[in-house]
Amino acid sequence: MLSNDISVILPELLLAVYAMAALMFGVWSQKQEAVSSLILSVTAVIFVGVGLWIGMAPVGADTAFNEGFVNDGFARFAKVVILWGAASILFLSKEYLQKNSLLKYEFPVLITMATIGMMIMVSAGDLLSLYMGLELQSLSLYVIAAFRRDSLRSTEAGLKYFVLGALSSGLLLYGASLVYGYTGTTVFSQITTVVADEGMSIGLLFGLVFLVTGMAFKVSAAPFHMWTPDVYEGSPTPVTGFFATAPKMAAAAMMARLLHDGFGNAVGDWQQILIFLSLASVFLGSIAAIGQTNIKRLMAYSSIAHMGFALMGLAAGSEEGVQALLIYMAIYVTTNVGVFAFILNMERDGQAVTDIKSLSMYSRVAPARAAALAVLMFSLAGLPPLVGFFAKFYALTAAVNAGLTWLAIAGVIASVIGAYYYLRIVFLMYFGEAGDDLNGKMSTLHWVFLGGTSGAMVLGIVNLFGVETIAGLAAATLLS
């Protein structure tokens, strides 16, 4: 019934109505209410996020539109993380956007639209609804990547992201057409039935490969990562922070949903693909980041490596692997919010600075900020006993329990390599050669995010704030 369908998709519907109203309000107010639009967008995203958090207990699953949309514990967990990432970046972006004359009413609306697309992605129960959510997200991200129209790098970033994003969408669509041609359906549950009854034909296997390839672009997994460093560097810093948080959670959850709901009876087929993506990502991201001098490019390669670890958990093909994926992404998004709260305030004489060497002896300039960033860097490196260590521990454990011990060992080696560039930042802050100091002031709001996330990396070692339990229940609903 339509009323039931609307109740299932109510969070997305509320955000969509708000986004359209905010867009019209911005036009009618002659673009003078950008700050109000941003504050209202943050409020709307938080409101929906709190509503989902309150109802996150993963009891059963509701479907809408002939199984095209699924609302279960897995989707609710992913949506809460997505909304947390989106609201945080919107909060943090206000000062940067105002300072650089980029605070237009369109920016928060585009972020909200992208968030709606991500929420649809993680709830998709059909290849068509998956594609609709993916494109709603992608089209919004293309625009905000090039939001600084007077910057050559920003417009270049937007163009690169658009061209390569269109390529990945084409690959995904071609895969979807093959799957439909060989199964006669686009609904995940029906695809699973066909695979169970008839097995994986060559054509269907090709369709699966194209689907996973298209999604690998979205998670910036190697060797489909080529857009990531340039887009991260060229985009305005708040946009880079957004790319590094919510969309990563959405793409990883979308991949888990498709593989387990649609091809859960063909784990052996897609497991091989994920192993390759994971292995390539952890090593490429860890090694390529070593030579980076721009902190935004470094975070781009860092994201590639981290997505490799997340895919390592998913490659296990088990409930434990999905739980590891959810835990990893929740911790990764939280850590990156704190890191970008710091990066947004890297300034010298009012000018943004992204060179890593500018952090030399930063501990003398702002010891508290340096200590907070050091904790976040240690956590990203996976050093015990910080929360980031447990993220990698769950992913590696899932791989070992699935018989992929060699992959886990490779992950440990890559993690040791990757620790170098995180520790280099800490080394520079405490032992580097003194030079031109950063003198950008950090607002109270930014301090709350930086200090809060670094504190969470320490205090979370007690019980991960319950995330482990909730993620386990969410994973169980996906595989039930």
Summary of the structure (lengths in Angstrom):
residues: 480
radius of gyration: 21.2
end to end distance: 24.2
largest distance: 67.6
contacts: 1859
relative contact order: 0.10
helix: 78%
strand: 4%
